[in-house]
Amino acid sequence: MIPKSPNEALKPERVPDPPRRSKKARSQVVIFLNFLMTMVVMVALVGAAVFYYALSTYQKPGPLDANTNFVVREGSGIAEIANSLERNGIVEDGRIFRYVTAVHLGYAGSSNGRRSLKAGEYEIKAHASMKEVADVLESGRSILYSISMPEGLTVRQMTLRLAEDTILEGELPADLPAEGTLRPDTYKFSRGTNRGEILSQMHAAQQKLVDQIWERRDPDLPIKTKEEFVVLASIVEKETGKDDERAHVASVFFNRLEKGMRLQSDPTIVYGIFGGEGKPSDRPIYRSDLQKETPYNTYRIKGLPPTPISNPGRAALEAVANPWRTKDLYFVADGTGGHVFAPTLEEHNANVRRWRRIEAERATGAAAGNQSNEVVDGQPDGEDAEKPTGN
């Protein structure tokens, strides 16, 4: 160190000049790249903020106050679905639903994606998030409706039920299936299902059921064709609604066929007069109806009618395929919803008189008058019930 005088020590020292920037640093390209870098960072930050907002909105509870049903039409694109969801107040922002769902499903609105929102009607829970809504629509677990076809309905009556259902769509075919070829059952379907589809299911199901039961039939049956089998099953179906006595009723008809007796089944009279439309509920069967010449009147014809008179269910088909082995030739109502059977005409007439007494006890004078011309269970009313028939 060199000693300085006081004057020299008090003098300010000279500050060195700042370093000069290189020509390269002052280049316009570098300035532009710096600007571009700054913009990229800013855009990334804004994008991250937007993505976070969209994702949080997509996953938070939605605006729906109560459960509702939402329909996705066949062929609807994700944009159409998103707009419809927003219009119905199910999602808060259709655009967020559209774009985030597209990413979630792995496609950007393309129908070629492996995953998609499926057509159908869905139940959307109250306050469901957009993600929950998308999961429901992707699952394909749409709301199922059902239509029931009881045993013993005709084809006409079944198709009328299909036509009256407000959830099903489309027209029924002009040529309806043959009588006896539709399976009575409960059929489930989603909104938008075509009526023809249900009809095809009913036809295929009955054909399969008849084939299965026919293969397991008693080999000693006096009927030899599958068509005759369904015809007799349709009569048994209409004669009794009790599963535990259908095989007994079937045995009566088989015994009559083997003896060459007429079947004398009231439901065949009804079908011959009214066809598949069915008898009006306030229209009794009159004694004069027994004499009407129709191909179905088993009081007039021998053997089976030309076609089934209804669509028989499994129980009736099983009963005819494997009937009881009895000697009974007659049956009449027993007053409890079932029937009492008899092997001889004398026993049957006693059963008929017993049934008449039950009717008389139940009926008022007016009701008894209305029933004086009716037919009960294969036997004419009044005096004719005690006369031999079918010989």
Stockholm file with secondary structure:
# STOCKHOLM 1.0

chainA/1-391         MIPKSPNEALKPERVPDPPRRSKKARSQVVIFLNFLMTMVVMVALVGAAVFYYALSTYQKPGPLDANTNFVVREGSGIAEIANSLERNGIVEDGRIFRYVTAVHLGYAGSSNGRRSLKAGEYEIKAHASMKEVADVLESGRSILYSISMPEGLTVRQMTLRLAEDTILEGELPADLPAEGTLRPDTYKFSRGTNRGEILSQMHAAQQKLVDQIWERRDPDLPIKTKEEFVVLASIVEKETGKDDERAHVASVFFNRLEKGMRLQSDPTIVYGIFGGEGKPSDRPIYRSDLQKETPYNTYRIKGLPPTPISNPGRAALEAVANPWRTKDLYFVADGTGGHVFAPTLEEHNANVRRWRRIEAERATGAAAGNQSNEVVDGQPDGEDAEKPTGN
#=GR chainA/1-391 SS CCCCCHHHHHSCCCCCCCCCCCTTTTCHHHHHHHHHHHHHHHHHHHHHHHHHHHHHHHHSCCSCCSCEEEEECTTCCHHHHHHHHHHTTSSSCHHHHHHHHHHHHTSSSCTTSSSCCCCEEEEECTTCCHHHHHHHHHHCCCCEEEEECCTTCCHHHHHHHHHHCSSCBSCCCSSCCCTTCSCCSEEEEETTCBHHHHHHHHHHHHHHHHHHHHHTSCTTCSCCSHHHHHHHHHHHHHHCCCHHHHHHHHHHHHHHHHHTCCCCCHHHHHHHHHGGGCCCTTCCCCGGGGGCCCTTCTTTSSSCCSSCSSCCCHHHHHHHHSCCCCCCCEEEECSSSSEEEESSHHHHHHHHHHHHHHHHHHCCHHHHHHGGGCCBTTBCSGGGGGSCCCC
#=GC SS_cons         CCCCCHHHHHSCCCCCCCCCCCTTTTCHHHHHHHHHHHHHHHHHHHHHHHHHHHHHHHHSCCSCCSCEEEEECTTCCHHHHHHHHHHTTSSSCHHHHHHHHHHHHTSSSCTTSSSCCCCEEEEECTTCCHHHHHHHHHHCCCCEEEEECCTTCCHHHHHHHHHHCSSCBSCCCSSCCCTTCSCCSEEEEETTCBHHHHHHHHHHHHHHHHHHHHHTSCTTCSCCSHHHHHHHHHHHHHHCCCHHHHHHHHHHHHHHHHHTCCCCCHHHHHHHHHGGGCCCTTCCCCGGGGGCCCTTCTTTSSSCCSSCSSCCCHHHHHHHHSCCCCCCCEEEECSSSSEEEESSHHHHHHHHHHHHHHHHHHCCHHHHHHGGGCCBTTBCSGGGGGSCCCC
//
